[in-house]
Amino acid sequence: MKTRAVRLHGAEDLRVDEFELPDIREDEILARVVVDSLCPSTYKAAKLATTHKRVPPDIAENPIIVGHEFCGEFVRVGAKLSGRFWPGQKFTVQPAMNYRGSMAAAGYSFPYYGGDATYIIIPPEVMETDCLFVYGGDSFFAGALAEPFSCVVGTFHAMYHHAEPGKYRHEMGIKEGGSMALLAGGGPMGLSVIEYILNCDRKPSRLIVTDIAEARLERAGEILSVEYAAERGVELKYLNTKNCADPDAELMAFSEGRGFDDVLVFAPVASLVEQADRILAVDGCLNFFAGPADPEFSARLNFFKVHYSRTHLVGTTGGNNEDMREALDMMSRGKINPAILVTHIGGLNCVPETTLNLPYIPGGKKLIYTGIDLPLTAIEDFPRLGEHNPFFAGLAEITEANNRLWCDKAEKYLLKHFKQI
């Protein structure tokens, strides 16, 4: 069977290729990918190429398919897997398998397995490591966004506090009923954290979200309002620190002067890390959520506080299988809405250029519907484009009725009106 896929051939060398897939073996699955969500991690892999820890050294001869946040359906199941999986089932994956100590992952390491493709072959190690998830939701895009949401879930499970002074025992998770701050948290991943923390089983009593972009804070307040948070027992405040004479003082006032039990930093900016350190309470946990591209990135921390106030630092990258299951479960119960992450849609044709320019394209997640060709298009541009294009007029009508968010109805409309490659 032929597939069309975006493959990495070398540093910054992404190409849309068409090639023949081999016949599947009895322990493999042939699958159709419907949607992939572009991730900054793919940008890093494209920039670093063979110096990236997950990318093989021979991509010039054996290029790999990129994309690791994807959802699709099974087409053909190998004989050894029959009875466990069936053609027509929707699926999503945990990219990082940790297979026998290897760092190989979907979208980084395989010639036939990645998200930016029409058809792929799922290799046996995915099933062996239990990293393939049957997905029962209506929309494909929600399944694709389970992986970034699993990163959020994993972040909160990785945070910790001392169970009690003088005891060498950690209690995992955020401080229940405590104070939390999200610094530079007005973007899509910040919104996903707010959505998760307001709907999981362990909540702070106060949550403040800072940013320097008023438009992002206003949009965050529209999607996740202070009233929505109050209904869930959390006092929520959005703060534009650009307008503050003394941002630290504003933050400390919100915590009633005691500081914050949990602080997450969403941008790899040294001054933000240092601010997070300054506002930590006793036994406060600083989570560096942002993934820097600079291997030399560093910031100053107050080790007097580390010693006498027991402050501490954690960082996570990705989630594990249990985090994926929790994200999928919360989605299926309507506890989290992955659409809040999405700001753009596009087709397979726009993946190379979009991926290589991800740091410079504003907004949140870019959904790629792999079976179509479509320029990268912002949801906020649908009404303008719809003035001259009936297709975008229809999409605008659907998304405007849904608080300007992507949704299952919009996805079905898109897939109905575009001829599949």
Secondary structure as UniProt FT lines:
FT   STRAND          2..10
FT   TURN            11..12
FT   STRAND          13..20
FT   TURN            26..27
FT   STRAND          29..37
FT   HELIX           40..48
FT   HELIX           49..51
FT   TURN            53..54
FT   TURN            57..61
FT   STRAND          64..65
FT   STRAND          70..77
FT   HELIX           79..81
FT   TURN            83..84
FT   TURN            87..88
FT   STRAND          90..93
FT   HELIX           99..101
FT   TURN            106..108
FT   STRAND          119..122
FT   HELIX           124..128
FT   TURN            129..130
FT   STRAND          132..134
FT   HELIX           140..144
FT   HELIX           146..158
FT   STRAND          160..162
FT   TURN            165..166
FT   STRAND          170..172
FT   TURN            176..177
FT   STRAND          179..183
FT   HELIX           188..199
FT   STRAND          206..211
FT   HELIX           214..223
FT   HELIX           226..231
FT   TURN            232..233
FT   STRAND          235..240
FT   HELIX           241..243
FT   HELIX           247..254
FT   TURN            255..257
FT   STRAND          260..265
FT   HELIX           270..278
FT   STRAND          280..288
FT   TURN            295..296
FT   HELIX           303..308
FT   STRAND          312..314
FT   HELIX           321..332
FT   TURN            333..334
FT   HELIX           338..341
FT   STRAND          342..347
FT   HELIX           348..350
FT   HELIX           351..356
FT   HELIX           358..360
FT   STRAND          365..369
FT   TURN            370..371
FT   STRAND          377..378
FT   HELIX           379..381
FT   HELIX           382..386
FT   TURN            387..388
FT   HELIX           390..400
FT   TURN            401..404
FT   HELIX           408..417
//
